[in-house]
């Protein structure tokens, strides 16, 4: 069920991790709140997770790998809904009080107990195939931009546009079911700058002056997100002489790309000489993050990733789950980027920003 090896803190977190690091960004409650009464914020977030139950149930019903899938999907919906409703009455039930990590974990537990391992597998495979066919074109368009600053901005916009493909957001799951999403249109239709958190200019000036030696990138969704957003950026870092480690989930969760899936994608995109669209990819590595959720608690990653990240001088966390709902305020010993799109109205409200606004937070060591 869980990753087999014991987990360790991510080595680039500021020490002491126990007192300086808190994974969840949005506080659902404060010490002065009554522990037995759900706070308005807890109720708001529990409702958000309740809203996503029908789309998860529908994916589960159509899982060909599970016998009796429709009956088990119904059971999932009932069980998880009951847990969430119970937490509204008593926030300390089910290991609470709730935060975004616990609410995600309970959903995964119920799915896995009923035999559902990867209910988004089919859509992930389809989206990966579609994005792989567009990869060369996206990279070529980036390469044609001669100005270094403009090119890196285009790559960052590509990461944000790719991040729209997120089936954990009930609204986006609906849009997606209707007409899919065009990557190029998404790049052009990003909300105007300045974004709700916008350190892009500071990053561009650092980019002009510095080449990092080793970057660790925590990736997010399958399809356009990782293939058309993250990989062109990783390729640009490789071209500048960096080693790049892509940290992906150990186990499936929503449409997040997993460690074995990412290895397969990169192998398919490389040519016979091991190049990624003409760039030597021998310094591109994939690590198992040890994580099995769409959010991540960096106080507990795989020893393998910790070992590889020990001497990193740039850490990139990408996606609403890993970079905004968790880890936005995580302090690192090295340069760091938190990048993602705000896809829940509740998150937009917390920041006082717009829905589908962008976050690009750059901190120097």
Helices and strands as residue ranges (DSSP letters): E 7-8, H 17-20, H 40-61, H 69-89, G 93-95, H 100-113, H 121-143, H 148-162, H 170-179, H 183-188, E 197-198, H 200-209, E 214-218, H 224-224, I 225-230, H 231-239, E 243-248, H 259-269, E 275-276, E 279-280, E 284-288, E 301-302, H 303-309, E 314-318, I 320-325, E 335-341, H 345-351, E 358-363
